[in-house]
Every structure is written in C-alpha cells, then in structure tokens.
Amino acid sequence: MEENMEKLSAEESATTENESTPAEINEAENTADEANETKKKGTFIKDAIELIESTLATIFVIVLIFTYILHPVNIKGHSMVPTLNENFYGERETKGETDKVLMNTIFFDVKYGDILVINNDKNYLLDENGEPYQPQLDLPLNDCIIKRVIAVGGQTISIENGQVTVDGEVLDEPYIAANSYTRDEGAFGDQYPITVPEGYYFVMGDNRNNSTDSRARRVGLVKKDQIYGKAIVKYSPLNEFDILIGSHKG
C-alpha cells in the first residue's frame, strides 16, 4: 500500500514538472510571433532590394538604348510632307510643335526608301568622269537634314519629265506630296543619267516642290559617313504614331 502511494506521488510529481504554466505558454507564443515578424521583415526587405535592383537594371538598359541606339529627333520644315510634319501649320507651327521621330544609330543597312537623318556638312557632285568632288563655290547647308533614299551606290538614276528612273525602271512613288513635280535643281543637270558611286546615296524629300536635297548643288550626293542614323518610328504627336520603316510602299 505504502509502495503504491509512493509510486503515485512520483507520477504526479513528474506530470506536474512537465506541465507549462500559463506565463510560460504566453512567453513561448510571443517568442514565436516575434520570430514570424522578423521573418516577414526579412522577406519584405529582400523583396524590396530585388525590386530596386530590377528597376535600376531597367533604367540602365533604357539609358543605354537611348544613348547609343535610339535618338529622338525633332523634324523641322516641310520637306518631308506628307510623311512627316503633314499637320505642322497654324497653331502647331506657331508653337513649334513638330513631329518627332526615333532614329536608330547603329546596326542598320541603307536601302531604297529608308528615311535618313544626315549631317550636311559636305556636298558632293560628279565630275565629267563620274567621280565625286566637293565644289568650291557651292557650300553645303551645314545643317542636319532628313531625306528619303532614292538610289544607292552602283545604281543609275535619271530625272526627266517629272519622273524618277532607277536602273531603267520608273519609280512608283506613293509617298510624295500631292502635286509634286520632280525636277533637277542644278546639281547634275545634263549629266543624267548618273551612276551613284559606291558609298554614296542620292536622297530626296517627299515634298519635291519644297525640298533641298540631292538635286541641289548645296546637298548633292550624301556620303556614308554623313549619315547620323535611320528614322524608324514617328512617336509624336502620339495620335499620329507611325512606323517609318517600309513607308515608301504606301
């Protein structure tokens, strides 16, 4: 009997020792809550750092693109109407709200129909042997101009009776302004047909009646190293957004 009482007392004592008091339970719960809160804060900070890194990387890529690949260009004048600045008149002209394009400056080839942004710091005409030279009396415009490529190096071009012929084929030009009449403006005169030397380009504005381009002695042929880049998209005004690549097809 006494032995059983001692055994029962020992079991009760062990049970009592294993049981937690309410204070201990509350302390354990608080510790768990603090651990969860610390974990949540750590996760939040990690996510925030990843977001910042992603944002900075995106900004860096955008800066690189707009520094080395794409450049915004404001279009002045009316020489490329109707493709560019078609609505640049009245209030828009008074406020100087021109069309704006993005120009690709690297990794592009030049072909018929491309719209180029050109540094007209030099002008090239052709001598009696068809070799390019810089005239002494006719100085270049010394301005940035934008024109469309009509003929590239190795192609033969002629302008006669308002028509442009390249390699014996009359060009279909749906991109030029209404009532335009294409004539030489003194650059090559009776030299037509002329063969464009390799590395040079014959360019014209779409508004043939109001464009100083390869037909004029102050522009003449454009050398490859005078090309700033190729216009690829008109992005402003936004409601006139247009892809310029392939715009010669109408």
C-alpha positions in Angstrom: 0.0 0.0 0.0 2.8 2.4 1.0 4.7 1.4 -2.0 1.8 2.2 -4.3 1.3 5.6 -2.7 4.9 6.5 -3.3 4.6 5.4 -7.0 1.5 7.5 -7.4 3.2 10.5 -5.8 6.2 10.2 -8.1 3.9 10.1 -11.2 2.0 13.1 -10.0 5.3 14.9 -9.4 6.6 14.0 -12.9 3.4 15.2 -14.5 3.5 18.5 -12.6 7.1 19.1 -13.7 6.2 18.5 -17.5 3.2 20.9 -17.4 3.8 24.5 -18.5 2.4 27.4 -16.6 0.2 30.0 -18.4 3.0 32.6 -18.2 5.4 30.2 -19.9 2.9 29.4 -22.7 2.3 33.1 -23.3 6.1 33.8 -23.4 6.5 31.0 -26.0 3.8 32.3 -28.1 5.3 35.8 -28.0 8.6 34.4 -29.0 7.1 32.6 -32.0 5.2 35.8 -33.0 8.5 37.8 -32.9 10.2 35.1 -35.0 7.5 35.3 -37.6 7.5 39.1 -37.6 11.3 39.0 -38.0 10.9 36.6 -40.9 8.3 38.7 -42.6 10.5 41.8 -42.3 13.4 39.9 -43.8 11.3 38.7 -46.7 10.0 42.3 -47.2 13.5 43.7 -47.2 14.7 41.0 -49.6 11.7 41.7 -52.0 12.3 45.4 -51.8 16.0 45.0 -52.7 15.2 42.8 -55.6 12.6 45.3 -56.9 15.1 48.2 -56.6 17.8 46.1 -58.4 15.3 45.2 -61.2 14.2 48.9 -61.5 17.8 50.1 -61.7 18.7 47.5 -64.2 15.7 48.5 -66.4 16.7 52.2 -66.1 20.3 51.4 -67.0 19.1 49.4 -70.1 16.8 52.3 -71.2 19.6 54.8 -70.8 21.9 52.7 -72.9 19.3 52.3 -75.6 18.6 56.0 -75.8 22.3 56.9 -75.6 23.8 54.5 -78.1 20.9 53.1 -80.2 17.8 55.2 -80.4 17.9 59.0 -80.5 14.8 61.3 -80.6 14.8 63.8 -83.4 12.7 66.9 -83.9 11.6 67.4 -87.5 12.0 71.0 -88.9 10.4 72.3 -92.0 8.1 70.8 -94.7 10.4 68.9 -97.0 9.1 65.5 -95.9 5.4 66.3 -96.1 3.2 64.2 -96.1 5.2 61.6 -94.3 6.4 64.0 -91.6 5.1 67.3 -90.4 2.0 67.0 -92.6 0.0 68.9 -90.0 2.7 71.3 -89.0 1.0 74.5 -89.7 -1.2 77.1 -88.0 -1.2 76.9 -84.2 1.2 73.9 -84.2 3.7 75.7 -86.3 3.4 78.8 -84.2 4.1 76.8 -81.0 6.9 74.8 -82.7 5.1 71.5 -82.1 6.9 69.5 -84.7 6.8 65.8 -85.5 9.3 63.7 -83.5 10.9 60.5 -84.6 13.2 57.9 -83.1 16.4 57.4 -85.1 18.5 54.1 -85.0 22.2 55.0 -85.0 23.8 51.5 -85.1 23.4 48.2 -86.9 21.5 49.3 -89.9 21.9 49.0 -93.6 20.8 51.7 -96.1 18.4 50.8 -99.0 15.9 52.4 -101.2 13.0 54.0 -99.3 14.8 54.5 -96.0 14.5 57.8 -94.3 17.9 59.1 -93.1 19.0 61.8 -90.8 22.0 63.4 -92.4 24.8 65.8 -91.5 25.0 68.1 -94.4 28.5 69.4 -93.6 29.7 68.4 -97.1 28.2 68.3 -100.6 29.4 66.1 -103.4 28.8 66.5 -107.1 30.2 64.4 -110.0 32.9 65.4 -112.4 33.0 64.6 -116.2 34.3 61.1 -115.3 31.5 60.4 -112.8 33.9 60.8 -109.8 32.6 62.7 -106.7 34.2 66.0 -105.7 33.4 68.9 -103.4 32.6 72.2 -105.3 34.5 75.3 -104.1 31.7 77.8 -104.7 28.6 75.9 -103.7 28.9 75.5 -99.9 26.9 72.8 -98.0 23.9 73.8 -95.9 25.8 72.9 -92.7 22.6 71.7 -91.2 21.0 68.4 -90.1 18.5 67.3 -92.8 16.1 64.4 -93.2 15.5 62.8 -96.6 14.5 59.5 -98.2 16.9 57.3 -100.1 16.1 57.1 -103.8 19.3 55.4 -105.1 22.3 53.7 -103.5 25.9 53.2 -104.7 26.1 51.4 -108.0 22.6 52.3 -109.2 21.9 54.6 -112.1 19.3 57.3 -111.7 17.7 59.8 -114.1 15.2 62.6 -113.6 13.2 63.5 -116.7 9.7 64.9 -117.3 8.8 64.7 -113.6 9.6 61.1 -113.4 12.4 59.3 -111.5 14.1 56.3 -113.1 16.4 54.0 -111.3 18.3 51.3 -113.2 15.9 51.8 -116.1 12.7 51.4 -114.1 10.3 54.3 -113.4 9.7 54.5 -109.7 6.2 54.3 -108.3 6.3 56.9 -105.5 3.1 56.9 -103.5 4.9 58.7 -100.6 5.4 62.0 -102.4 3.3 65.1 -101.8 0.3 65.7 -104.0 1.0 68.0 -107.0 4.7 67.4 -106.6 6.8 67.7 -109.8 10.3 66.2 -109.6 13.0 68.1 -111.4 16.7 68.6 -111.0 17.6 71.7 -109.0 21.1 72.3 -110.6 23.2 69.5 -109.1 23.5 67.3 -112.2 21.6 69.0 -115.0 22.5 67.5 -118.3 24.7 64.8 -116.7 21.7 62.4 -116.3 21.6 59.5 -116.2 24.2 59.4 -113.4 25.6 56.4 -111.6 25.9 56.8 -107.9 29.4 56.0 -106.7 29.8 53.2 -104.1 29.5 54.6 -100.5 27.2 57.5 -101.7 23.5 58.0 -101.8 21.0 60.0 -103.8 18.3 61.3 -101.5 15.2 63.4 -101.9 12.4 64.9 -99.7 8.9 63.6 -100.2 7.7 67.2 -100.8 9.5 67.5 -104.1 8.4 71.1 -104.6 9.8 72.2 -101.3 12.9 70.2 -100.6 16.6 71.0 -100.9 18.2 67.6 -101.5 20.5 65.7 -103.8 19.0 67.6 -106.8 20.6 70.8 -105.4 24.3 71.7 -105.5 24.4 72.5 -101.8 23.4 68.9 -100.9 24.4 66.7 -103.9 25.2 63.1 -103.1 25.4 62.0 -99.5 28.5 60.1 -98.3 28.0 57.2 -95.9 29.9 58.9 -93.1 27.5 61.8 -93.2 24.6 59.6 -92.0 23.6 60.1 -88.4 21.0 57.3 -88.5 17.8 55.9 -89.9 14.4 57.1 -88.8 12.3 54.1 -87.7 9.2 55.4 -86.0 7.3 58.7 -85.6 6.2 58.8 -81.9 4.9 62.3 -81.6 2.2 63.5 -81.8 1.0 60.3 -80.3 -2.2 60.2 -82.3 -0.1 60.2 -85.5 2.2 57.4 -84.4 3.6 55.7 -87.4 6.2 53.1 -88.4 8.6 54.7 -90.9 10.4 51.5 -92.0 8.8 50.5 -95.3 6.8 53.8 -95.5 7.9 54.0 -99.2 5.5 51.3 -100.0 2.5 53.5 -99.3 
